[in-house]
Amino acid sequence: MLAPEVKIIPEPRRIHVDRLLRILTVSLAYLHALAGIIIMAERRIKKEILRKIVEISAAVILTILLLSSLIIEIMVLDISHRYQWGRRT
């Protein structure tokens, strides 16, 4: 980095602790992966129908992964609120 004092991405510990940052990280990873697959398909696949099939299947698979990540996040949050450090509330 040219300017190491500028922190764009917070420390990993903050991402793991803060719920909003975790959800934001998962959402940004989803958008990044989807855009990357679409760009790669546009550049490498010449047939229009095959390109659309790849784009749609990538969108479906990535959306399923996003939803499963968010469901796991909600389940973990629910469990962590019920059981705090081994004590049931």
CYANA upper distance limits for C-alpha pairs under 8 A (distance plus 0.5 A):
 10 PRO  CA     14 ARG  CA      7.03
 10 PRO  CA     15 ILE  CA      7.51
 11 GLU  CA     15 ILE  CA      7.28
 12 PRO  CA     16 HIS  CA      6.81
 13 ARG  CA     17 VAL  CA      6.71
 14 ARG  CA     18 ASP  CA      6.37
 14 ARG  CA     21 LEU  CA      8.30
 15 ILE  CA     19 ARG  CA      8.11
 15 ILE  CA     21 LEU  CA      5.76
 15 ILE  CA     22 ARG  CA      6.07
 16 HIS  CA     21 LEU  CA      8.25
 16 HIS  CA     22 ARG  CA      6.86
 17 VAL  CA     22 ARG  CA      8.45
 18 ASP  CA     22 ARG  CA      6.88
 19 ARG  CA     23 ILE  CA      6.80
 20 LEU  CA     24 LEU  CA      6.49
 21 LEU  CA     25 THR  CA      6.42
 22 ARG  CA     26 VAL  CA      6.81
 23 ILE  CA     27 SER  CA      6.65
 23 ILE  CA     70 LEU  CA      7.85
 24 LEU  CA     28 LEU  CA      6.56
 25 THR  CA     29 ALA  CA      6.59
 26 VAL  CA     30 TYR  CA      6.71
 26 VAL  CA     66 LEU  CA      7.68
 26 VAL  CA     69 SER  CA      8.10
 27 SER  CA     31 LEU  CA      6.85
 27 SER  CA     66 LEU  CA      7.90
 28 LEU  CA     32 HIS  CA      6.51
 29 ALA  CA     33 ALA  CA      6.54
 30 TYR  CA     34 LEU  CA      6.60
 30 TYR  CA     62 LEU  CA      7.19
 30 TYR  CA     63 THR  CA      8.23
 30 TYR  CA     66 LEU  CA      7.11
 31 LEU  CA     35 ALA  CA      6.53
 32 HIS  CA     36 GLY  CA      6.57
 33 ALA  CA     37 ILE  CA      6.68
 33 ALA  CA     62 LEU  CA      8.31
 34 LEU  CA     38 ILE  CA      6.73
 34 LEU  CA     58 ALA  CA      7.56
 34 LEU  CA     59 ALA  CA      6.96
 34 LEU  CA     62 LEU  CA      7.58
 35 ALA  CA     39 ILE  CA      6.61
 36 GLY  CA     40 MET  CA      6.61
 37 ILE  CA     41 ALA  CA      6.52
 37 ILE  CA     55 GLU  CA      7.66
 37 ILE  CA     58 ALA  CA      7.63
 38 ILE  CA     42 GLU  CA      6.59
 38 ILE  CA     55 GLU  CA      6.38
 39 ILE  CA     43 ARG  CA      6.77
 40 MET  CA     44 ARG  CA      6.49
 41 ALA  CA     45 ILE  CA      5.89
 41 ALA  CA     51 ARG  CA      6.41
 41 ALA  CA     54 VAL  CA      7.57
 41 ALA  CA     55 GLU  CA      7.56
 42 GLU  CA     46 LYS  CA      8.20
 42 GLU  CA     51 ARG  CA      7.39
 45 ILE  CA     50 LEU  CA      7.69
 45 ILE  CA     51 ARG  CA      6.25
 46 LYS  CA     50 LEU  CA      8.49
 46 LYS  CA     51 ARG  CA      7.71
 47 LYS  CA     51 ARG  CA      6.63
 48 GLU  CA     52 LYS  CA      6.74
 49 ILE  CA     53 ILE  CA      6.72
 50 LEU  CA     54 VAL  CA      6.70
 51 ARG  CA     55 GLU  CA      6.69
 52 LYS  CA     56 ILE  CA      6.51
 53 ILE  CA     57 SER  CA      6.47
 54 VAL  CA     58 ALA  CA      6.46
 55 GLU  CA     59 ALA  CA      6.63
 56 ILE  CA     60 VAL  CA      6.68
 57 SER  CA     61 ILE  CA      6.59
 58 ALA  CA     62 LEU  CA      6.44
 59 ALA  CA     63 THR  CA      6.42
 60 VAL  CA     64 ILE  CA      6.69
 61 ILE  CA     65 LEU  CA      6.79
 62 LEU  CA     66 LEU  CA      6.56
 63 THR  CA     67 LEU  CA      6.59
 64 ILE  CA     68 SER  CA      6.58
 65 LEU  CA     69 SER  CA      6.60
 66 LEU  CA     70 LEU  CA      6.72
 67 LEU  CA     71 ILE  CA      6.54
 68 SER  CA     72 ILE  CA      6.61
 69 SER  CA     73 GLU  CA      6.62
 70 LEU  CA     74 ILE  CA      6.67
 71 ILE  CA     75 MET  CA      6.67
 72 ILE  CA     76 VAL  CA      6.56
 73 GLU  CA     77 LEU  CA      6.61
 74 ILE  CA     78 ASP  CA      6.61
 75 MET  CA     79 ILE  CA      6.65
 76 VAL  CA     80 SER  CA      6.45
 77 LEU  CA     81 HIS  CA      6.68
 78 ASP  CA     82 ARG  CA      6.86
 79 ILE  CA     83 TYR  CA      6.54
 80 SER  CA     84 GLN  CA      6.39
 82 ARG  CA     88 ARG  CA      6.58
 82 ARG  CA     89 THR  CA      6.30
 83 TYR  CA     87 ARG  CA      6.01
 83 TYR  CA     88 ARG  CA      5.18
 83 TYR  CA     89 THR  CA      6.82
 84 GLN  CA     88 ARG  CA      7.05
 84 GLN  CA     89 THR  CA      7.80
